[in-house]
Amino acid sequence: MSPWERLFIEEILTEPVRLVRERVRTHTGKELTYIYRPGPVAASFVLPVTERATALLIRQYRHPTGKFLLEIPAGKVDAGESPEAAARRELLEEVGAVAGEVVALPPFHPQPSFTAVVFHPFLALKARVVGAPSLEDGELLEPLEVPLTELYTLLERGQVEDASTALTLFYARPHLEKRGLL
C-alpha cells in the first residue's frame, strides 16, 4: 500500500529504543535513506484534573533539552495493556493519583518523520492524590498542582514547551469548558 518501494531495511539499534535504517525508492524514482523508530509503539498521556479545577502535573528533567519541562504524566503502553490502563498506571506512578472518569482524546503521531509511535491522550476527571509517586530509574520529576486557569494562561503564553502536553491541553479544553472547570 506504500507508494514507496523498500530496497532494504536493517536494524541499527535495539535498546533503549529500536531504530532502523531503510533505503527506499520514492514515487518519483529518487532513492532516499530513512532512519526511524518503527511501530507499533504507543504511549499514553493523561491530564489529571481535580474537583477543585486544578491539574496534577509534573516538572520533569529532559536531558536532550537540558531543561525541566512542565508536563502531564505519560509513558509507554506495555505489551497487553490498553492505552487507558497505561494512562491510569502512569497517573498513579508519576503523581500518586487515581481518577474517577477517564475521557479518551484524539490520538496523534508526535514526530511522523522519525517515529511510528502513536500518542493516546486522556483527560482524567475527579483525580485525587492517594499516595507518593513511584518513579522509575532515571526519572527526575516533581509533582505539582496548578489551577487550570493558570495552566491555560501558561499555554497561551507559550510557556508549556512540551508539545504532547500542549496538544493534550488543546484537545481537553472543550471538555473542561463543557463541564464548567475552565
Salt bridges, closest charged atoms under 4 A:
GLU5 OE1 - ARG25 NH1 2.81
GLU10 OE2 - ARG21 NH1 2.67
GLU11 OE2 - ARG18 NE 2.49
GLU22 OE2 - ARG6 NE 2.70
GLU31 OE1 - ARG23 NE 3.44
GLU31 OE2 - ARG25 NH2 3.16
GLU71 OE2 - ARG62 NE 2.86
ASP78 OD2 - ARG89 NH2 3.55
GLU81 OE2 - ARG89 NE 2.84
GLU84 OE2 - ARG88 NE 3.13
GLU90 OE2 - ARG89 NH1 2.82
GLU93 OE1 - ARG89 NH1 3.51
GLU101 OE2 - ARG179 NH2 3.18
GLU145 OE2 - ARG52 NH2 2.30
GLU156 OE2 - ARG173 NH1 3.20
GLU161 OE1 - LYS67 NZ 2.87
GLU177 OE2 - ARG173 NE 3.18
